[in-house]
Structures are given as structure tokens and as C-alpha cells.
Amino acid sequence: MKPSGADLSLVKQLNSALILNLLLSESSQSRASLAQRTGLNRSTISSLVADLMVAGFVREVGLEEDASRGRPGVLLELNPYGGSVVGLEINIGYITAILTDFTAQTLWRKQVSFAHDADQLSVIRLGEELIYAALRTSQAHKLKPLGIGLVVPGLVDRTEGTLVYAPNLHWRNVPFRELWANKFAMPFYIENDGNAAALGEHYFGVAKGYHDFLFLGTGVGMSGGLMLNNQLYRGVGGFAGEVGHIIVESGGELCGCGRRGCWETLVGTPAVVRGVVKALNAGAPSRIPDLVHHHLDLITMEVVVEAANQGDQLALNTLSEIALHLGSGITNLINIFNPELIVLGGELILAGHYLLPTIGKIIAAEALNDLSRMVALAISSQTTDACVRGAATLVIDGIVRNPIF
């Protein structure tokens, strides 16, 4: 039976996705290498590559260095000028927006703050203003906008494009796709911040080349993303990765989710600030008050790290305690998931050189022996932008997995 036009179109789409995935995950490849890796014949590869080049997604970048097997092949890579991507992160008290090219290189970035008690509608309008600003930048760069990616700190229904619940924002059932897909007339993707950050690290960060790893990021809350066998693990309802809400201290601090003793209440930025302020009020000596001109409400993670860098014992003790709580929780995750890598992101990276040694010691002492030897620790290479770059990666990943000509 002769395949229908729809069948042929689907086959072309799937084969094109194979090519784009290889170029995304493993950098430049020749047509011969792509044929070998995909199992497709050379003529099919040549035809698909020609179409991808016309679409602007792939470009030629020179010849293979190793010509020992004969005539060197022409190398191919994703074309950074294939289009632009808008990434947006709505988080506690701020929105970050970026515009990237098709390889997730940032072309424009802007972050704006909003009051913690700001109403939902005003924050959404602020996000829209940032998207318009990003699109104006795209036009100035003469790049075609390919889509918008949004990350939020909460439970997400990706199918409906809805934020189901963000405990620290106190938002429920926000239909972002309904609000923005038609308004901006382009593909729209939404994801939990931890999952998006993990995807960005997988393609463009320190986790590139790793098949099984965990991303953990802290700010006001704690985000988690789990990559298993090169795929994000989302769980049956799409809500997996909420590691910050593991109960680790019965009757502990009240969490934004309404429960007490969640892991994020012991390791997030509020835990750092709360511990410092409590010690200062109890009379602990420290140079931190001088750094904030004795306005304790101005203490931040940056201030604590600055004090630690100056040898302040209170700051060092506070970070050591945070590292102990992080190490214990991470050890449990290692024993459950047996990952190759743990990536720490968010505001954690500001204190990474203080945290990693203690975390490493706890893992070595408390994780199952074979598992502790298999895992590595790393700081995110995306600075504090892991989540918003992950938002942009959502769009790139969507195109690569489902290329439309």
C-alpha cells in the first residue's frame, strides 16, 4: 500500500527531529556522521538537511578536521540566526525576560521587581510589557520570533498551558496559554522552573552529556528538576520534582504551601536570612549589620556571602548549617535516584564555594557507598539565570522535537 501524503509528512518530520536533536545535543556533525548515527541513507539525509537549511534551522560551518577516511565532509550545526526565542521567568518579587537566538545565546535581558503583595493582573501585564520589549529587540536583530517560554515556581498543566498552583505566589489556575498564545500569535510553552532549568542545563549547561541528573535551585523556595535517561521525569500528572516540599522537620517553619517543615524552609534564602537575624537579635557579634547600615531587613544572600568572604563567623556558621541541611536532603535523593550529577543553581551558586565541600563530605559519609562514588556535584553554569534560560530552551526543544516546515 502506497504511503499517504500525511504519512510521508510525518516520517519527514520525525527524521528531521532526529537530525536536529543530534545537532542540539552533540554539536556539529557531517552528513555522513548523521547518516551513520540515525541509520538513514545519505540521500535522505541530504534532502532533509537541505530543507532544514532553507527553513533556517541548520547551517554549514566548515570541513571536518579529520580527513583520514577520504574527502572531508562539510560540518553542520544549528543556525543561531534561525530565529529568536522569548524566555520569561515569573518568580517571587521579580520577572526576568530574555531574548535568545536559536542556540540559546542571550541577545537581550531585563529584570524588573514587583511588590510581594502585587495583584496577579498587574504582574501579568508587566510580563506582557517585557514580552513586547523582547519582540522589539528581535525585530531590531531581524530575527523571526519562534515562540515564548514561561517558567513559574509551581505546579503546571503543560497540556492546557495553565499554572495550577504556585504556593509562594499564592496563585491558582492561571490560564497563561489562553492569555498569551493568541495575544502574541506564536507558540507558547509553560513549565515548572526546576524542570525548565534542568532542560537548559541538559542542552546548554554543565549537565550536557549527562543522561541522569538532578537540578536543585533555591531562592525564596526550592525548585527541582529530574532528568532520567535523557528525558525530563514529570510524573503521572506532570507535577514531579517538588523536592522542596519533602517534609524533613516535623513541626518546623511554616512553608508557603501551608505545611510545616518542608525542606525549602531549611535551605532557601529566607532560611539564611532568618538564621542570621535570629543570631543577631540574640547578640551574636557580626559585621553584617554594618554592611546593611543596621537595617536588618536589607540582609540578602549576597550580603551574607560578602560577610563570609570577609571572614565573618556568623555568616560562615549560617552557610555551614545550610550546607548540612542541603547535604542530608541531597543524600536521600542520591539513594533514591542514583544520578550521575547534582547541579546546584539559583541563589545557591552565590555561596557555592562554601556549600560544596560540606555537601560532598555528607554525601560521602551518608550515601550508599556505590552510589556516592557515582555522583558528581556541580554549580550551574547559567549563573542565576538557569530558570529563564530554561524558559527559552522550552521553545528550542519544542521546535527540535517537532519541526514544522
C-alpha positions, 0 to 999 in steps of 0.5 A: 500500500502506497504511503499517504501524503500525511504519512510521508509528512510525518516520517519527514518530520520525525527524521528531521527531529532526529537530525536536529536533536543530534545537532542540539545535543552533540554539536556539529556533525557531517552528513555522513556522521548523521547518516551513520548515527540515525541509520538513514541513507545519505540521500535522505539525509541530504534532502532533509538537511537541505530543507532544514537549511532553507527553513533556517534551522541548520547551517554549514560551518566548515570541513571536518578536521579529520580527513583520514577516511577520504574527502572531508565532509562539510560540518553542520550545526544549528543556525543561531540566526534561525530565529529568536526565542522569548524566555520569561521567568515569573518568580517571587518579587521579580520577572526576568525576560530574555531574548535568545537566538536559536542556540540559546545565546542571550541577545537581550535581558531585563529584570524588573521587581514587583511588590510581594503583595502585587495583584496577579493582573498587574504582574501579568501585564508587566510580563506582557510589557517585557514580552513586547520589549523582547519582540522589539529587540528581535525585530531590531536583530531581524530575527523571526520570533519562534515562540515564548517560554514561561517558567513559574515556581509551581505546579503546571498543566503543560497540556492546557498551558495553565499554572495550577498552583504556585504556593509562594505566589499564592496563585491558582489556575492561571490560564497563561496559554489562553492569555498569551498564545493568541495575544502574541500569535506564536507558540507558547510553552509553560513549565515548572522552573526546576524542570525548565532549568534542568532542560537548559542545563541538559542542552546548554549547561554543565549537565550536557552529556549527562543522561541522569541528573538532578537540578536543585535551585533555591531562592525564596523556595526550592525548585527541582528538576529530574532528568532520567535517561535523557528525558525530563521525569514529570510524573503521572500528572506532570507535577514531579520534582517538588523536592522542596516540599519533602517534609524533613522537620516535623513541626518546623517553619511554616512553608508557603504551601501551608505545611510545616517543615518542608525542606525549602524552609531549611535551605532557601534564602529566607532560611539564611536570612532568618538564621542570621537575624535570629543570631543577631537579635540574640547578640551574636557579634557580626559585621553584617549589620554594618554592611546593611547600615543596621537595617536588618531587613536589607540582609540578602544572600549576597550580603551574607556571602560578602560577610563570609568572604570577609571572614565573618563567623556568623555568616560562615556558621549560617552557610555551614548549617545550610550546607548540612541541611542541603547535604542530608536532603541531597543524600536521600535523593542520591539513594533514591535516584542514583544520578550521575550529577547534582547541579546546584543553581539559583541563589545557591551558586552565590555561596557555592564555594562554601556549600560544596565541600560540606555537601560532598563530605555528607554525601560521602559519609551518608550515601550508599557507598556505590552510589556516592562514588557515582555522583558528581556535584556541580554549580550551574553554569547559567549563573542565576539565570538557569530558570529563564534560560530554561524558559527559552530552551522550552521553545528550542526543544519544542521546535527540535522535537517537532519541526514544522516546515 
